[in-house]
Amino acid sequence: MFQVEVWGGAGEHGRSCYYVQFEQRAVLLDCGVKKGQEEMYPLLDAAKARELSCVFLSHAHEDHSMAIPLLYRDGYTGVVWTTRSTAQQLDNYFASWQRYVEDAGYELPYTKEHIEQVRYRFVEDMASPGQWFTIEPGLQACWGPSGHLAGSIWLLLKNDGKTLFYSGDYSPDSKLLISDLPSPEYVHDLPFAILDAAYADDETGQEQLLKEFVATCERVLKQGGHVWLPVPRFGRGHELIQIVAETFPDTQIVCDERLEQGFQTLFEEELWLKSESVVPYKEMWSSRVQVLSQEQIRQKSVGSDKTIFLTADPMLQSKDASNLLEAFQNKPENAIILTGHVYPGTCAARLLAEEEPGVQVIRHRYKIHQGLPEVTRMLDQLKPKTTLLVHSPKEKTDRLQAKLVAQGYKNIVSCTPGDRIVID
């Protein structure tokens, strides 16, 4: 028997954090934050945190990682198991999170010293994807690429014969990144799974979403406007560059220096990439993408040559984004297209809410999570006895739960932070 406590991430978007208590030991799966809310941090139990055997980090995104120093503040002295690529990305996320907190008028609840105390161990040094390795006597782990981000992984944990699956953030739709699932023999009679269901009961496929996205870009460009795609430094932006480069061969494509750095990082470790995509993508980048400074981008945005801009600031919170927005708003034909989750209280959210923002502000999802079709496929492959749906607001998770139950799936759980699930 073991139990799972939701310290964050179920019934909400953000602060993913799951405490797993086995009979003899406890582990933590992710420890993230949530933007735009008063409750930004997980519901950590300091006493339990001090006694953790280990912590696992599925990927670098701040909603999974930025609360980890709190564990060390509270007395945790163990390691964080993750991938080398994830660990290398974290400095940028810590700097970005600190700016966000300070700009919002808060103080970080941990210090630079707590960040420096975090000790990492890398799963790829212990075993290849899809292979078991020993964390400590009685506790084994298995990992594989989740397709969400370079370095992002799913996890299988096995403690004295009891197995748990954690998807992390999972994307089977990536054009660049590899994703897989555990071998069937590893999940035979799987007691429990925690599944990414960020898109809840949405059934829209990536192909349809891309068709709508391309149509919007085409309309804006034909009207003489520029397209601005604010994206994360690591992640979907690099895929969107490839898509617009292929679709609009005669349109200028400009990215900022931070996205260029993210591109270089991406191709330093080809472990995460689909082999058939590497050479064509590098050729596309070198021939089609112009890398400019923030000031050069601002100057170019007031020109007449139709251009697609990509900058590494998805919520438009930085001073550079503010300067570019001021220039972009001089031409109402221009469009800002938001392709990911929009956090409350951010500049991106404010623009969406304004009746006359001075520029077109449009939402077009690019799938990097799972909705109803992807969740059902994962359930069919893993066949868990009990499943916790996570990464979406409670009302949306409830709708997905109802649809899955109607389709015959059993023991589908929808929770909120603070809930506890006991697994026999």
Wavefront OBJ file of the C-alpha trace (Angstrom):
o trace
v 0.000 0.000 0.000
v 1.123 3.594 -0.620
v -0.498 7.017 -0.715
v -0.189 10.158 -2.812
v -0.733 13.640 -1.415
v -1.437 16.464 -3.858
v 0.716 19.407 -2.803
v -0.181 21.212 -6.028
v -0.953 20.662 -9.706
v -4.200 18.670 -9.627
v -7.341 20.733 -10.179
v -5.240 23.708 -11.276
v -2.692 24.781 -13.869
v 0.650 25.227 -12.119
v 2.719 24.324 -9.008
v 2.884 20.615 -9.871
v 3.974 18.762 -6.742
v 3.079 15.199 -5.647
v 4.201 13.593 -2.393
v 4.337 9.804 -2.571
v 4.491 7.917 0.731
v 5.540 4.301 0.402
v 5.661 2.060 3.470
v 9.320 2.707 4.285
v 10.144 5.891 2.379
v 8.695 8.960 0.663
v 9.588 10.716 -2.588
v 8.466 13.934 -4.283
v 7.503 14.341 -7.929
v 8.214 17.919 -9.087
v 7.954 21.095 -7.023
v 6.693 24.025 -9.077
v 5.043 27.431 -8.849
v 1.905 29.115 -10.171
v 1.811 32.555 -11.760
v -0.948 35.087 -11.335
v -2.314 33.688 -8.079
v -1.873 34.496 -4.385
v -1.087 30.842 -3.692
v 1.986 30.625 -5.894
v 3.783 27.798 -4.073
v 2.918 24.166 -3.269
v 1.365 23.109 0.025
v 4.690 21.909 1.372
v 4.908 20.054 4.673
v 8.330 20.991 6.047
v 8.562 17.977 8.348
v 7.762 15.574 5.510
v 10.100 17.414 3.135
v 13.026 16.884 5.507
v 12.417 13.132 5.515
v 12.161 12.633 1.747
v 14.350 9.897 0.291
v 14.691 11.818 -2.963
v 13.055 14.286 -5.336
v 12.356 13.812 -9.039
v 12.102 16.684 -11.513
v 10.385 15.914 -14.820
v 11.500 19.080 -16.663
v 12.628 22.675 -16.269
v 9.405 24.653 -16.730
v 8.780 26.858 -13.711
v 5.415 25.303 -12.857
v 7.346 22.098 -12.118
v 10.684 23.354 -10.806
v 10.825 26.801 -9.222
v 9.787 25.778 -5.685
v 12.555 23.168 -5.290
v 14.787 25.531 -3.237
v 11.985 25.670 -0.647
v 12.715 22.026 0.136
v 16.311 22.885 1.020
v 15.160 25.905 2.980
v 12.993 23.524 5.010
v 15.870 21.126 5.684
v 15.894 18.646 2.801
v 19.481 17.480 2.195
v 19.022 14.871 -0.535
v 19.350 15.042 -4.310
v 17.083 15.970 -7.186
v 16.991 13.333 -9.909
v 16.529 14.861 -13.351
v 18.280 15.095 -16.734
v 21.406 17.055 -17.511
v 19.542 19.131 -20.094
v 16.926 20.108 -17.512
v 19.542 21.121 -14.953
v 21.313 23.292 -17.532
v 18.100 25.196 -18.269
v 17.233 25.990 -14.667
v 19.439 29.056 -14.160
v 17.433 30.920 -16.799
v 14.156 29.910 -15.168
v 15.343 30.948 -11.695
v 16.346 34.374 -13.039
v 13.035 34.753 -14.868
v 11.005 33.686 -11.830
v 12.841 36.131 -9.569
v 12.071 38.989 -11.991
v 8.420 37.969 -12.132
v 8.081 37.825 -8.327
v 9.802 41.155 -7.786
v 7.830 42.878 -10.567
v 4.632 41.611 -8.913
v 5.679 43.271 -5.639
v 6.571 40.089 -3.722
v 9.746 38.645 -2.260
v 11.210 35.251 -3.053
v 10.613 32.862 -0.123
v 14.083 31.393 -0.626
v 17.558 32.786 -1.186
v 20.395 32.362 -3.664
v 22.058 30.107 -1.089
v 19.055 27.758 -1.124
v 19.272 27.549 -4.932
v 22.975 26.751 -4.686
v 22.250 23.981 -2.171
v 20.245 22.009 -4.744
v 22.202 18.899 -5.746
v 21.362 17.137 -8.991
v 21.895 13.605 -10.190
v 21.195 12.651 -13.771
v 19.047 9.699 -14.760
v 20.861 9.240 -18.081
v 24.086 8.562 -16.168
v 22.393 5.616 -14.457
v 20.436 3.940 -17.240
v 19.325 4.323 -20.835
v 15.717 5.338 -21.553
v 13.287 2.561 -20.716
v 15.650 0.722 -18.337
v 15.381 0.301 -14.575
v 18.069 1.558 -12.209
v 18.353 1.512 -8.406
v 17.931 4.732 -6.412
v 18.425 2.985 -3.079
v 17.737 -0.553 -1.873
v 14.067 -1.290 -2.507
v 13.472 1.752 -4.753
v 13.956 1.638 -8.518
v 13.270 4.151 -11.274
v 12.797 4.034 -15.019
v 12.577 7.057 -17.350
v 11.910 8.032 -20.935
v 11.465 11.156 -23.101
v 8.070 12.871 -22.860
v 8.257 15.063 -25.996
v 7.349 18.245 -24.122
v 10.733 19.937 -23.901
v 14.377 19.005 -24.387
v 15.232 17.039 -21.255
v 11.613 16.395 -20.252
v 10.849 12.883 -19.025
v 8.202 10.549 -17.708
v 8.986 8.370 -14.688
v 8.208 4.905 -13.418
v 8.924 4.257 -9.751
v 8.938 0.801 -8.227
v 9.082 0.374 -4.461
v 9.082 -3.167 -3.085
v 7.025 -4.374 -6.046
v 4.525 -1.467 -6.139
v 4.761 0.632 -9.322
v 3.694 4.214 -10.009
v 3.772 6.068 -13.343
v 4.155 9.841 -13.636
v 3.799 11.312 -17.111
v 5.259 14.730 -16.318
v 4.111 17.051 -19.100
v 3.610 14.800 -22.109
v 3.346 15.648 -25.796
v 3.065 12.991 -28.500
v 2.558 15.693 -31.177
v 6.024 17.239 -31.319
v 7.626 17.536 -34.743
v 11.114 17.698 -33.223
v 11.147 15.887 -29.893
v 10.978 12.179 -29.162
v 8.284 10.742 -26.896
v 7.656 7.159 -25.872
v 6.094 5.126 -23.067
v 7.338 2.272 -20.863
v 7.535 -1.272 -22.183
v 4.282 -3.182 -21.569
v 5.972 -5.653 -19.214
v 7.047 -2.773 -16.971
v 3.484 -1.567 -16.448
v 1.752 -4.921 -16.185
v -0.787 -4.672 -13.357
v 0.091 -0.947 -12.846
v -1.538 0.232 -9.581
v -1.458 4.000 -10.138
v -0.728 6.667 -12.740
v -0.564 10.474 -12.640
v -1.375 11.753 -16.129
v -0.942 15.150 -17.754
v -4.429 16.258 -18.852
v -3.812 19.980 -19.294
v -6.251 20.219 -22.210
v -8.878 18.241 -20.285
v -11.753 17.091 -22.517
v -10.643 19.096 -25.575
v -10.643 16.796 -28.594
v -9.114 19.164 -31.150
v -6.131 17.635 -32.936
v -2.830 19.358 -33.631
v -3.467 19.314 -37.381
v -6.646 21.371 -37.016
v -4.986 23.776 -34.587
v -2.117 24.354 -36.992
v -4.522 24.913 -39.878
v -6.254 27.674 -37.889
v -2.930 29.169 -36.785
v -1.594 29.306 -40.353
v -4.832 30.851 -41.621
v -4.555 33.653 -39.065
v -0.905 34.341 -39.950
v -1.816 34.395 -43.634
v -4.656 36.862 -43.070
v -2.500 39.232 -41.020
v 0.350 39.179 -43.528
v -2.005 39.775 -46.473
v -3.410 42.812 -44.682
v 0.104 44.230 -44.446
v 0.656 43.486 -40.776
v 3.461 41.799 -38.870
v 2.987 38.671 -36.756
v 4.530 38.483 -33.282
v 4.827 35.103 -31.568
v 5.956 35.451 -27.916
v 7.152 31.977 -26.877
v 9.256 30.294 -24.182
v 13.021 30.308 -24.636
v 12.948 26.507 -24.613
v 10.050 24.623 -26.150
v 7.322 25.276 -28.684
v 8.929 28.376 -30.222
v 11.483 26.311 -32.087
v 8.747 24.154 -33.585
v 6.702 27.198 -34.580
v 9.727 28.660 -36.373
v 9.947 25.544 -38.499
v 6.220 25.661 -39.269
v 6.166 29.317 -40.359
v 9.392 28.906 -42.337
v 7.868 26.070 -44.349
v 4.479 27.738 -44.756
v 5.629 31.269 -45.617
v 8.816 30.852 -47.686
v 8.814 34.487 -48.856
v 8.247 36.066 -45.431
v 11.057 37.286 -43.207
v 11.440 35.401 -39.946
v 13.189 37.136 -37.047
v 13.973 35.781 -33.592
v 15.727 37.325 -30.614
v 19.087 36.315 -29.222
v 17.586 34.327 -26.340
v 15.726 32.032 -28.726
v 18.941 31.608 -30.691
v 20.676 30.532 -27.473
v 17.826 28.119 -26.818
v 18.273 26.712 -30.335
v 21.977 26.133 -29.742
v 21.217 24.400 -26.453
v 18.587 22.215 -28.124
v 21.029 20.869 -30.681
v 23.878 20.301 -28.256
v 22.057 17.201 -26.986
v 20.452 15.288 -29.825
v 19.302 12.597 -27.372
v 15.910 14.355 -27.276
v 15.459 14.940 -31.015
v 13.897 12.880 -33.765
v 16.916 11.918 -35.877
v 15.171 12.589 -39.182
v 14.465 16.180 -38.142
v 17.953 17.294 -37.114
v 19.609 18.074 -40.465
v 16.555 19.695 -42.147
v 15.936 21.823 -39.071
v 19.518 23.075 -38.867
v 19.438 23.940 -42.575
v 16.138 25.770 -42.173
v 17.464 27.777 -39.246
v 20.658 28.865 -40.977
v 18.899 29.830 -44.222
v 15.625 31.338 -43.010
v 15.995 32.798 -39.514
v 17.491 36.211 -38.838
v 18.725 36.714 -35.269
v 18.492 40.293 -33.992
v 18.886 42.144 -30.715
v 15.793 43.438 -28.932
v 16.467 46.987 -30.132
v 16.929 45.827 -33.732
v 13.645 43.920 -33.508
v 11.858 47.014 -32.215
v 13.228 49.104 -35.086
v 12.327 46.471 -37.661
v 8.780 46.172 -36.304
v 7.925 49.683 -37.526
v 9.104 48.890 -41.063
v 6.888 47.923 -43.975
v 8.444 44.553 -44.871
v 6.067 41.881 -43.645
v 7.789 39.898 -40.896
v 7.103 37.132 -38.390
v 8.812 37.908 -35.063
v 9.501 35.391 -32.310
v 10.684 36.540 -28.879
v 11.460 34.580 -25.723
v 8.901 36.078 -23.351
v 5.520 34.313 -23.612
v 3.688 36.517 -21.072
v 5.190 39.820 -22.374
v 6.415 40.751 -18.921
v 9.878 42.113 -19.726
v 10.932 45.684 -20.510
v 11.985 44.492 -23.979
v 8.483 43.143 -24.578
v 6.990 46.416 -23.363
v 9.134 48.390 -25.801
v 8.230 46.128 -28.711
v 4.547 46.277 -27.764
v 4.636 50.074 -27.853
v 6.033 49.958 -31.392
v 3.668 47.161 -32.473
v 0.592 49.068 -31.334
v 1.247 51.824 -33.853
v -0.151 49.575 -36.566
v -3.513 47.910 -35.838
v -2.991 45.435 -38.707
v -0.266 43.800 -36.585
v -1.126 40.710 -34.558
v 0.230 39.119 -31.405
v -0.552 35.404 -31.407
v -0.427 33.656 -28.020
v 0.105 29.913 -28.416
v 0.316 28.701 -24.822
v -1.321 29.013 -21.428
v -1.935 32.642 -20.423
v -1.413 33.300 -16.717
v -3.721 35.751 -14.898
v -2.181 39.081 -13.989
v 0.386 39.067 -16.814
v 0.677 41.595 -19.627
v -0.542 38.953 -22.080
v -3.696 38.418 -19.987
v -4.323 42.164 -19.756
v -4.048 42.568 -23.527
v -6.524 39.740 -24.071
v -8.982 41.415 -21.722
v -8.759 44.889 -23.287
v -11.465 45.847 -25.773
v -9.101 48.031 -27.792
v -5.488 46.986 -27.146
v -4.265 48.819 -30.268
v -3.164 45.601 -31.908
v -4.818 42.277 -32.712
v -4.329 39.841 -29.820
v -5.259 36.303 -30.785
v -5.033 32.949 -29.020
v -4.083 29.847 -30.992
v -3.095 26.783 -29.005
v -0.099 24.743 -30.089
v -0.408 21.393 -28.356
v 2.355 20.495 -25.940
v 0.098 18.663 -23.462
v -2.628 16.033 -23.554
v -6.347 16.329 -24.160
v -9.035 13.658 -24.290
v -7.668 11.680 -27.283
v -4.122 11.580 -25.913
v -5.263 10.651 -22.382
v -7.355 7.766 -23.690
v -4.430 6.466 -25.746
v -2.192 6.595 -22.688
v -4.793 4.816 -20.569
v -5.154 2.116 -23.220
v -1.406 1.530 -23.262
v -0.720 1.692 -19.533
v -3.983 0.251 -18.184
v -3.546 1.671 -14.659
v -5.939 0.485 -11.958
v -6.307 4.067 -10.652
v -5.548 7.291 -12.528
v -5.135 10.848 -11.236
v -5.783 13.532 -13.873
v -3.686 16.667 -13.380
v -2.616 20.034 -14.787
v -6.050 21.553 -15.479
v -8.641 23.526 -13.461
v -10.996 21.332 -11.435
v -14.130 22.027 -13.478
v -12.332 20.987 -16.685
v -10.809 17.923 -15.060
v -14.271 16.939 -13.810
v -15.615 17.108 -17.366
v -12.793 14.899 -18.614
v -13.345 12.471 -15.747
v -17.054 12.182 -16.633
v -16.310 11.518 -20.296
v -13.719 8.865 -19.479
v -16.055 7.116 -17.048
v -18.796 7.203 -19.701
v -16.379 5.458 -22.075
v -15.832 2.663 -19.553
v -12.604 3.694 -17.856
v -12.593 2.940 -14.137
v -11.130 4.639 -11.050
v -10.491 7.983 -12.710
v -9.738 10.587 -10.035
v -10.152 14.377 -10.140
v -8.552 16.159 -7.162
v -7.547 19.528 -5.753
v -4.450 20.519 -3.731
v -4.561 19.037 -0.252
v -6.294 15.826 -1.319
v -4.852 12.402 -0.530
v -5.248 9.150 -2.472
v -4.607 5.761 -0.860
v -3.531 2.942 -3.198
v -3.901 -0.662 -2.025
l 1 2 3 4 5 6 7 8 9 10 11 12 13 14 15 16 17 18 19 20 21 22 23 24 25 26 27 28 29 30 31 32 33 34 35 36 37 38 39 40 41 42 43 44 45 46 47 48 49 50 51 52 53 54 55 56 57 58 59 60 61 62 63 64 65 66 67 68 69 70 71 72 73 74 75 76 77 78 79 80 81 82 83 84 85 86 87 88 89 90 91 92 93 94 95 96 97 98 99 100 101 102 103 104 105 106 107 108 109 110 111 112 113 114 115 116 117 118 119 120 121 122 123 124 125 126 127 128 129 130 131 132 133 134 135 136 137 138 139 140 141 142 143 144 145 146 147 148 149 150 151 152 153 154 155 156 157 158 159 160 161 162 163 164 165 166 167 168 169 170 171 172 173 174 175 176 177 178 179 180 181 182 183 184 185 186 187 188 189 190 191 192 193 194 195 196 197 198 199 200 201 202 203 204 205 206 207 208 209 210 211 212 213 214 215 216 217 218 219 220 221 222 223 224 225 226 227 228 229 230 231 232 233 234 235 236 237 238 239 240 241 242 243 244 245 246 247 248 249 250 251 252 253 254 255 256 257 258 259 260 261 262 263 264 265 266 267 268 269 270 271 272 273 274 275 276 277 278 279 280 281 282 283 284 285 286 287 288 289 290 291 292 293 294 295 296 297 298 299 300 301 302 303 304 305 306 307 308 309 310 311 312 313 314 315 316 317 318 319 320 321 322 323 324 325 326 327 328 329 330 331 332 333 334 335 336 337 338 339 340 341 342 343 344 345 346 347 348 349 350 351 352 353 354 355 356 357 358 359 360 361 362 363 364 365 366 367 368 369 370 371 372 373 374 375 376 377 378 379 380 381 382 383 384 385 386 387 388 389 390 391 392 393 394 395 396 397 398 399 400 401 402 403 404 405 406 407 408 409 410 411 412 413 414 415 416 417 418 419 420 421 422 423 424
